[in-house]
Amino acid sequence: MLAVFAAVCLMAGASRMVPAAWQLQPFGDVLRVREALSMFVFAPAIGVLFWLIVRCVGKGSTSVVVQVLMVLAIYFIACGMGMHDSFNRMRAVYPKRMLPPDVWRTMVYFDDQLGHWVFFGGFVLGTWVVGIQQVLTPLEKNMGWRWTCGFVLICMALLWVMLTNLWDEYPNTLVDICVIVLAAFVPLIVHLAFNRRVGLLRLPLLLVIYPACFGSVAGTLIRWRLQGKI
């Protein structure tokens, strides 16, 4: 299931960064197939997979609080993706010089501020929910090497998606980096406080979350340093 989630994230990332020719075909009004896929395929798929992963980690029994928080995380992710992609496309089609200043300012707000941070709010909340749920319900024994390698590969896929979305957007993603650290830091604190003797081989989701989040931040900062940006 987590492998499917990673595959969906990879496809969503590839669609955003290097869309194929068919994804640039018109879908409706100014929207292209690329934006339609993001809003109507990738966002719902990520939401459903998030829900199933939490259910799986909770061994089929999750509290009402966890379920409510998961629904909220899914909503924020999907809502943020919908706002960001649609208004980002409108800004590309209608240059600033063609629009009244108030209209352009509103489009920038929905794209770079509201849509962006609603999505990140869902990302952070979802990471907290799945991470803490994993800490509280670890595996009964360590994973074998095949499963471990599988989760490492999933982690590498997510790490690549996060890196490619962070390092080319300097300095806009400086605050994003802080948010990603916060997303992984809370499960880490809970891990150290309540289950520090349990290693990552019994916490497969954290084997993905820790390296993907902290690795994407470290990799981005290193790249920016080598480029002389910081």
N, C-alpha and C positions, 0 to 999 in steps of 0.2 A: 504493500500500500504506500509506504514511504517512497519506494522507487517510482511509483506512478506519480506521486506528488512532485518528486524531483524532475521527472520527465516533463510534466506540465509546466513547471517553472522554467526549465530550459527552453521549451518551445515558446513560452511567453516572452522570455528574454530575447531569443533569436528573432521573434516577430517584431519586437520593438527596436532592436539594434540593427539587424540586417534583414529586413523583410524581403521575401521573394517577390518576383515580378507580379505573380497572381494576387499577392496580398495588397498590392497598390492599386488594384482595380476598384472602380466606384462600387459602393454598396447602397448608398442612399444619401441624397443631397451632397454635402461635402465629405461625408464619412466614406472611408475605404474599407475593404475587407479586413485590413489590419486592425482598425479600431473596433469593427464588429466582433472579430475573434476575441479581442481583449475583454470587451464588455459582456458578450453573450456566451462565450465558450470558456476562456481561461479563468475569469473571475468566478463563475459558478462552480467550475471544476475544483478550483483551489478551496473554495468554501466547503464543498461536500467532502473533500479529502481531509481537510482540517477536522471536520466533525467526526469522521470515521476513525482518524488517527487517535483522537482523544478518547473515543469509546474503546478502541483497541487497547490503548495504554492503561485505561481504567479497568480493564478486564471485564468489559461489558456492564459495569456498574459505576456510574458517575453521579456525584451529588447534583442537586438542583442548582446550586451556586455555580458549579463548573459548567453545567449546560447553558445557563443564562449567559455567563461570560463568553462562552464559545460562540453563541448566537450573535452576541454583540460584536465580537471580533470578526466574524464572517461578514456581518452587515457592513462594518466600517471598511473592510478590505474591498468588498464589491462596490460600495458606494464611492469610495475614493478612486478606484480604477475607472469607474464610469465618468466621474467628473473630470479627472485628469486627462484621459484620452480624448474625450470629445472637445474640451476647450483647447487642448494642445493642438488638435487638428484645426480648429477654427482660427487660432493665431497664425498657423502656417498658411492658411488660405487667404485670410484677410489681413494684409500688412497694417502696421500701426498707422501709416499715413492715410489709409482709406477710411479709418473709423474715428468717430468723435472720441476725445480723450476719456470721457467717463465710461464709454463702452469698452475701450481697450483696457482701462484699469480694472473693470469688472472681470473681463476675460482672464487677465493675469492673476487676479485674486482666486478665481475658481480653479485655475490650472496650477499655479506654483504655490499657492498657500492652502486654501481650503481642501481641494482635492488631494494634494500631496500629503497634508498632515492628517486628514481623515484616514487615508490609506496606511500611513505609518502608525497611527493610533491602533488600527486593527492588527497590524503586524506585531507591534509590541505586546498588545493584550493577548494575542494568540500565542506568541512565544512564551509569555508568562504562564498561560494556562497549560499548554502541553508540557513545558519544562517542569513546572511544579508538580503536575500530575505524575510525571515520570519519576520524580524524586520520591514521591509518596507511595508509588506502586512499582518498585524495581522488579526486574526479573528474579526468579528464584535462584538461578545460577548464571555463571558467566556464559556469554555467547561463544560458540565455536569460531574457529578462524574464518570459515567461509562466510558466516553471518557478519563477522567483524569487518571483513574486506568489503562486503556488500554495503554496509553502512558508511564505511570510509569513502567508497566511490560516490555514494549519494551526497555525502558531505562535500566532496570535491566539485560535484556538479553545481550544488547550491552556492559554493564559494565562488565559482567562476561567474555565475549570474550576478552575485552581489558585487564582485570586483568590477565587472564591466559596467555596472550601473553607477558606481561611485567614482572611479578614478578619472573619468573623462569629463566630469561636471564641476571641476574646481572653479571657484570656491563655493559654489552652491551647495555642495554636499558636505561641507564642514559640520554643519549642525546635524545632518543625517548620521554622520559617524558617531556623534555623541548619543543619539537615540539608539543606534544599533548596540552600542556598549551597554546602555541601560537595559535593553531588551534581554541580553544574555546575563547581565550582572545580577538581576533579581533571582532567577533560578539558581545561579551559582551560590548566592548567599543562603538561600533555602537549603541547597544541597549541603553546604558546609555546616549549617546550623542543625539540621535534623537527620542527615544521613551521610555524614562525611566518610564513614567506613565503607560505603558502597562505591565500588569503582565504576568506571564508564562502561566496562564490559557487561554490566548489569543495567546500564542506563543508555540504551541505544539512541534515544532521541537527543540526549545531551551529548552523545558522541558526534552528533551532527550539528547541534546548535552551537556548542562552544567553539569548535574550530571554524565553522562558517562565519559566525559573527565576529569573533576576535581576530580571525585570520583575515577577513575582508578589511577590517579597520587597519590592521598592521600592514597588509599588502598595499593598501591605498596610500597610507602615509609614507611608506618606503618609496613608492613610485613618485609621489609628489616631491619627496626630498631629492631623489635622483634627477628629477626634471627642474630642480631649482625653484619650485613653487612655494616651498616652505623652508 
